[in-house]
């Protein structure tokens, strides 16, 4: 039981470290190229390089997105 607890704690620590690294990469990115990505809930702009969410699609963006697909 203790081994599982230690393993979970290590994994959570690794997760936090990875999230901070991703945050730094996204902060340093210039977001030169973006594209619309559809999720289960909505369609948003994402950076093609760092995968950061950049914002929601406008109605015009949505019209173009659905006409293209």
Phi, psi and omega in degrees: 000316180297325180297319178296318180298316178296320180295317179296316179298319178296314180298320178295322176296317177298319180300315179299316179297316180296317179299321178293321177296316179298316179301318179294316179299315181293326178292323181278344184288145179268355176052049183289331183234129181225158178212160179276136178232135179263131175249187178293335186254328187198184177238127183227158172281134176232144174290132180290336183272306187256355177069013179289142174287128184255340179159174179277153177283142175280172178298321177297316177301317180295318178300315179293320181300313183283334176285332180281328185268000000 
